Amino acid sequence: MSYLIRRAQLQVWGPKPAGAEPPGDGERLAWRLDAACKHLPTELFFPVGHGPGAQAQTNVAKAVCGACSVRAECLNYALGANAQYGVFGGMSEEERREVRRRLGHRYELAARRLEESA
């Protein structure tokens, strides 16, 4: 397993250091329990390269996301965490970069306000 895949896996599913998250984050991330991908290999969502094989893998990952009941929550998580790699909420890293570029500073302000109100 590559370093980037392992790092991304820990970011989403892995163990948390004690005291790393403020109280209430367990509830905020509870959507992960309903994710369609929770029992699938993490590597599926982190294709390597940009060739036909990687594109086919991305399409399979997006198909899993398309049938997921928590797709919006996953995408919001990825945008808020600035996930640089992989497929989250049915979007590749390039697609999420485009969303962030379009939303720009407005998204950062909205995310900050949501965190403050939680």
C-alpha positions in Angstrom: 0.0 0.0 0.0 1.5 3.4 -1.0 2.2 6.1 1.5 -0.5 8.4 0.0 -3.2 5.7 0.2 -2.3 4.8 3.7 -2.3 8.5 4.7 -5.7 9.1 3.1 -7.1 5.9 4.7 -6.0 7.0 8.1 -7.5 10.5 7.5 -10.9 9.1 6.8 -11.2 5.7 8.6 -8.1 5.3 10.8 -7.5 5.7 14.5 -7.5 9.1 16.1 -5.0 10.3 18.6 -6.4 10.8 22.0 -7.9 14.3 22.3 -7.4 15.1 18.6 -11.0 16.0 17.9 -13.3 18.2 19.9 -16.3 16.6 21.7 -19.2 15.9 19.3 -17.1 15.0 16.3 -18.1 11.4 16.6 -21.7 12.5 15.8 -20.5 14.8 13.0 -18.7 11.9 11.4 -21.3 9.2 12.1 -22.3 9.3 8.4 -19.3 7.0 7.8 -21.2 4.1 9.3 -23.7 4.3 6.5 -21.1 4.7 3.7 -21.5 2.2 0.8 -17.7 1.9 0.7 -17.0 1.0 4.3 -16.3 -2.7 3.6 -14.6 -2.1 0.2 -10.8 -1.9 -0.2 -9.7 1.7 0.3 -7.3 1.3 -2.7 -10.3 1.3 -5.0 -10.9 4.9 -4.2 -7.3 6.0 -4.8 -6.3 5.2 -8.3 -2.7 5.6 -9.3 -1.9 7.5 -12.4 -4.1 8.9 -15.2 -4.1 6.1 -17.8 -7.0 4.0 -18.9 -6.6 1.6 -15.9 -6.8 4.5 -13.4 -9.8 6.0 -15.3 -11.6 2.6 -15.2 -10.9 2.4 -11.4 -12.2 5.9 -10.9 -15.4 5.0 -12.8 -15.9 2.0 -10.5 -15.4 4.1 -7.4 -17.8 6.8 -8.7 -20.4 4.1 -9.4 -20.1 3.0 -5.7 -20.5 6.6 -4.6 -23.5 7.0 -6.9 -25.4 4.3 -5.0 -24.4 5.7 -1.6 -26.9 7.3 0.8 -24.3 9.6 2.4 -22.6 10.8 -0.7 -23.3 14.5 0.1 -21.8 14.2 3.6 -18.7 12.4 2.2 -18.2 15.2 -0.4 -18.6 17.9 2.2 -16.1 16.1 4.4 -13.6 15.9 1.5 -14.0 19.6 0.6 -13.8 20.7 4.3 -10.7 18.5 4.9 -9.1 19.6 1.6 -8.6 15.9 0.6 -6.0 16.0 -2.1 -6.3 12.5 -3.4 -8.9 9.9 -4.2 -12.6 9.7 -5.0 -14.9 11.2 -2.3 -18.7 11.7 -2.7 -18.5 10.7 -6.3 -15.9 13.3 -7.3 -12.2 12.9 -8.2 -9.5 15.2 -6.9 -9.6 17.2 -10.1 -13.4 17.7 -9.8 -13.1 18.7 -6.2 -10.3 21.2 -7.1 -12.6 22.8 -9.6 -15.4 23.0 -7.0 -13.0 24.7 -4.6 -11.8 27.0 -7.3 -15.3 28.1 -8.2 -16.4 28.5 -4.6 -13.1 30.0 -3.5 -13.0 31.9 -0.3 -16.8 31.7 0.2 -16.5 28.0 1.0 -13.8 28.6 3.6 -15.9 31.2 5.3 -19.0 29.0 5.3 -17.0 26.0 6.7 -15.6 28.2 9.4 -19.0 29.4 10.4 -20.4 25.8 10.5 -17.5 24.8 12.8 -18.0 27.7 15.1 -21.8 27.0 15.4 -21.2 23.3 16.2 
